[in-house]
Amino acid sequence: MSSNLPPDFVEPYPGWAEENKGPLILGVTGSLTALAGLFVIGRIYSRLLSIRKLAIDDYIVIVCILLSVAYVILASRAIAYGGGRHLITLPPEDVPKAIYYTVVSFVPGVSSFTIPKLAVVILLAKVLNPGRVHRIIMWIISVLYILMAAGMLVINFAQCTPAAAQWGGAPGTCWDRRITVDYALALGICSVLFDFYLAIYPTVVLFGLQLNWKKKVALSSSLGFGYCAGVITCYKCYTLSGLLSLEDFTYAVDDVVLWTNIEGNCVLIGACIPCMYPLVKKMFGSSVLGGSTSNKYSHQNPTGPSAIVTIGSYPTKKRTKTGGVTHLDTINDDNNKYIILEERSFHASTTELRAEDVAAQQKQQQQNIQARATRQPGW
């Protein structure tokens, strides 16, 4: 039994005073953050491999992994002062420090699962090319969610006056803790709905396309990683009741600390997976998603950037109109194929044609246009 316990204290059950969640939290958060860091490195390498430059969503995921690292550092400082152990077992001088670092850690913690969603939104807007109204709605939802998360950070410190009253650093008054818990629960519900939306949307679109089934599964799984994040957020909401425990805050709150990091890293990994196709292709060949492993045309343009319309590539796009339908035409330099995506209000079809077939088709279309121009009225 801890020497800091009152002499007349009776443990609720044997071993209660020795309980310590700290090592578990450090092990899980450190491992997941390291794993997320590897995915971020893989994403950046893939992007440089395919288009040789970084986009704004790449910089967002870099910021997010730094936030995740900061969260682990602050959580480890809280654990060093007794976070993860029952409050009554801690030395009195360590209690304020453990609570302080826990409260402060929620700033990068909340940011780490909020900001990566912007990278996912940017990716979906580029890859799936939603209509103007859908795009506007997508960004309105994103902005509202970011503002709601910012409100959580404000409440995190504004709930006590002065803020130091939370960790005993100064005398003051605090709100009813249920206000904080209810707001965190509302944010969690919105986060779950947002995650499921970001997962369901690409799944519906991709399964409506005429793609190789391996590509469908791979693309839907990678772009739909939000399902996993949504489930994790649901469980995190269940742990939020630990924020109500003032008598044993250092022990009860650590479930929230743990699952906040798991949620953030899951969202971050989900934002990186769809962009790693160039790396996967380099390691395992294009056949991993049902393509051809041959690369006989690659020597013709060894330095040209890849323009594959799939995971992790933003090709140069040119728009043509045929038969009243706007097309999105790009060329796949590796296999010398055009990939033509019909740009409609619904994503219904995709066709892969060899370059010579496209040239023949365009020639035929030009002949048809000329024939119609020279046709006499009444024919």
N, C-alpha and C positions, 0 to 999 in steps of 0.2 A: 504493500500500500504506500502511496506517495506520502512523503514527510510533510507536505504542505497542507494536508487535510486536518481539520479540527480533531482533537482527541476523541470527541464523542460521536464522530461521524460514522454512520453505518452504510456500507456499500449496498446499493440496490440488489446487486448480485455479485458473486465472486468474480474477481478480475475486472470489475468495472473501472476502478481507478487506474488500471494499467492500459486501458484501451487507447489506441493511438492510430488515427487514420493518416497521419503525416507521411509515413513511408509509402503507403499505397498511392496517395495523391501525387507525390513527387515522381514515383515510378511511372504512373499512367500518363500524367501530363507531360513529363519530360520525353517519354517514348513517342507519344502521339505528335508532339510538336516537332521532334526530330524527323518523324515520318512525313509530316506535312512539309517540312523544309526540303526533303528530298523530292517531293512532288513539285514544289515551286521551282527547284533547280531544274528538274526535268522539263517543266513547262517553258522556262526561259531558254534552255538549250534548244528545245524543239522550235521555238519561235525564231531564234537566231539561225537555226538550221534551215528553216523554210523560207522566211522572208527577210532575214538578216537585220531586223530591227524590232524594237519593242513598241507595243501599243499602250494606250492608257490603262487598259485592263491588266496588262502585265505589271505595270507599276503599282496598281492597286493591290495585287496579290503579294508583291514584295513588301508593301507597307503592312499588310495583314500578318505576314509571318513574323515581322518585327514586333507587332503588337502581341502576338501569341508568345513570343520569347519573353517580352517584358512581363506578361501575365505570369508566366512560370517563375520568373525571378522574384516578383513580388510575393507570389504565393509561397515560395520557398523561404523567404524572409519571415513571413507570418508563421510558417511551420517551425522555423528555428526558435521562435519565441513561445511556441506551445500550441500553434494552430493544429487542429486535428485531435487535441486532447480535451478532456473535460475541464471546464474553466476553474472549478474549485480546486483542482489538483495543481494548478500553475502557481509559481511565485507571484505575489501581488504586483511586483514591479514589471513583470513580463506581460501581464494581461493587456494593458493599454497598447503595447507595441504589437501584440498578436492581432488585436482587433483593428488597429490602424492600418497595418499592411494588408489585411483582408479587405477592408473597405476600399482602400486605394486601388487594389488589384482589379476591382470590378470595372475600372475605367478602360484599361486595355482589354479586359475580358469581354465586356459587352461590345466594344468596338470590333473585336476579333471575329464575332459571328454576325455582325451587322454589315460591315463594309464589304466582305467578300461577295455578298449577294449582288452588289453593283457590278462586279466583274462578270458574274453569271448573266445578268441582264444585258450588259454590253455584248457579250458573246452571242446570246440568243438573237439579239437584234441584228447582228451581222450575219450569222449563219442561216437563220430561218427567214430573215427579211420580212417581218410582219407588215401588215398594212399600216397606213398612217394613223388611223384611229387606234388600232391595237398598240402601236408603238407609243402613242401619247398616253394611253391608259397604263401601259407598263411602267412608264417613267413617273407618272403621277403616284402610282402605288409605291414605287421605290422611294420617292422623296418623302411621302407620308410616313413610310416605315422608318426611314433614317431620322426624321424629326421625332418620331415616337421613341426611338432608342436614345436620342439626345436628351429627351425628357427624363428617361430613366437615370441617366448620368447626373442630371441636375438634382433629381429627387434624392439620389444617393448621398449627396452632401447637404442639401437644403432641408432634410428631414429633422435636423437638429440645429438649434441656434445657441451658441456658435457650433460650427460643424465638429469641432474638437470634442464636443460633449458626447459624441458617439463612442469614443474610445476612452473617455474619462480624462481627457487632456484639459478640460475646463468645465466649470459648472454651467449648466444651461438647461433648456427644455427641448423635448423632442415630440414629434407627431406620434399618433398612434401607429404602431408598426404595421397594422393591417393595410394602411394606405400604400405603403411601399410594396407589400406583398401583392396586393390587388393590382397595382400598376404593373409589377413585374409579371404577374400572371397574364394580364391583358397583352403585354408585349410578347410573351411566349406564345399565346394563341395566334396573334398576328404573324409571328415568325413561322409557326407551323403552317398556316394557310399560305404564306408567301413561298415557303419551301415546296409545298405540294403543287402550287401553281407553276413554279419554275421547273418542276419535274414532269407534270402532266402535259404541259404545252408542247415540248419537243417530242414527247412520246406519241401524242396524237398525230402530229405533223409527219414524223418519220415513218410511222407505220402506214401512212397513206401514200408513201412513195414506192415506186417500183425499183427497189434496191435489192441487192444480194442479201439474203437473210442474215448472214454473219454481220454485215455492215449495219443492218437494222438493229440487231441486238446490241452490237458494240456501241453504236451511236446513241441509242435510246438509253442504254445503261449508263453511259458516261454523262450524257446531258441530263439524265434523270436521277443523278445521285442525290438530288434533294429529297427523295423518299426517305433515305437513310437519315438525313439531317432532320427531317420532320419528325420521325419516330423518336430520335434522341431528344429533341426539344420537348416532345410530349412527356417523356420521363423526367426531364429537368423541371418542368412545371410541377410535377408531383413532389419534387424535393424542395420547392420554394417555401414550404411551411417552416423549414429550418430557420428562415430569417425572423420568425416570430419569437424564437427562443432567446431571451435576453439573459436568463440565468445560466445557460450553457451554450452561449453563442459560438465559442471557439470550436466546439465539437459538432454542434448541429448544423452550422453553416457550411461545413466542408464538403457535404454532398453537392451543394450548389456550386462551390468552387470547382469541384471535379468535373461535373457535367457541363458547366459553362465552357471549360477548355475542350472537352470532347466535342461539344456542338460546334465551337469555332473551328477546330481543326477538320471536322467532317465537312463543313461548308467549304473550307479552303481547299481541301483535297478535291471535292466535287467541282470547284472552279478550275482546277488544274488538269484533271483527267481529259476533258474534251480536246485540249490543245496539245496533247502529247503524241498524236499520230505520227508525225515525222520521226520522232525518236523510236517509237514502236516499229515503224517500217524499217528504219535503219538497223534495228537489232534483230528483227524476225522476218523481214521481207514483207512485201505488199500482200502476200497470200494470207497473212494472218487475218485479214478482213475479207477474204474471198477474191482478191485481185490476183494478177499474174506476178510471178516471182521474176520473170524475165525483165531485163532493163536494157534491151538492145539499142534503144534510142538515146540512152543517157550520155553516150560519148559524143553525140552531136552537139550537146549544149551542157557541158560539164559544170559550167559556172552559173547557169541560169537558175533563178529561184524557182522552187516548186510552186505549182499553181493548182493544187488538188482541192477541189471543192468538197471538203470533208473536215474531219476533226483537225483543228490546229492550223488552218491555212486560209489566209484572206487574199484571194487572187485578184488581179486587175480585172474589172468587169466592163464589158461593152454591151450595150443594149441594141437589139435589132427588133424590127417588127415584121412579122409575116402572118398574113391572114387575120389581122386584127388582134393577134396575141403577142404580147411583149415577151421576149426571151432574154434570159441571162446567159450569155455565152462566155465560156472560159476554156482554156486549153490545158490539158494535162501533159506537161513536157516529158514526163517519164515514159508514158505509154502512147504518146502521140494520138491522144483521143480528145475530142471535144466533149465536154459534159454540158448538156443543155438543160436548164431548169426552167420550166414554164412558170412565169411569175403571174399567179392569179390570186384571187382572194382566198382560195384554198390550195394547198400544196398537193396536187393530185398525181403528178407524173414526173418521171425523170427518164431521159434517154441518153444512152452513151453511143456515140458514132465515131468512126475513124475520120481523120482529117480529110481523106480523099472523098469519103461519103458526104461529108458536110459540103465540100466544094462542089460536088456533083449536084447536091440538093439546091444549093444557092444558085448554081447555073440554071437549073431547071426553073427555079422561081423567077429569075431574071427573064428567061424566055417566055414564061407565062405572062409576065407584066408587059413585055413588048408585044406579045400577041394580042393582049387585050387593048393596048394603045392603038394598034393598027387595024383592029376589027371595025368594020363599017357598021353604022347603026342599023338595027333590024336583024342582024345575024343572030 
